Amino acid sequence: MTNPTRVASAEELESVFQQELATNRWAAAESAYALAVLHRDGGDWEKSREWARQCLRLLEGFPSDTEEQVATTRTSVGGVALPNYLHEGVVRDRFGENL
């Protein structure tokens, strides 16, 4: 059986990101992470790193002392799976230290 879930295009996710940026910065950070994954998996490392850096900039404004503070609010964005916890260490582990 095939999975009927379609992964959103980068353009679709970028549109969602722009809307979230104005209304929900945590959701925007999750979307930026999803965009980084989408571009990485598509082989566009430069775009992937740009979105990973955007995610890190957004995460700077949030506390990260407890698991509750860094727990993602969604399991996926646009069909791209999110980690259970989103913080600087996760982003750097998945996209490199030298972002």
Secondary structure, 3 states (H helix, E strand, C coil): CCCCCCCCCHHHHHHHHHHHHHHCHHHHHHHHHHHHHHHHHCCCHHHHHHHHHHHHHHHCCCCCCCHHHHECCCCEECCEECCCECCHHHHHHHHCCCC
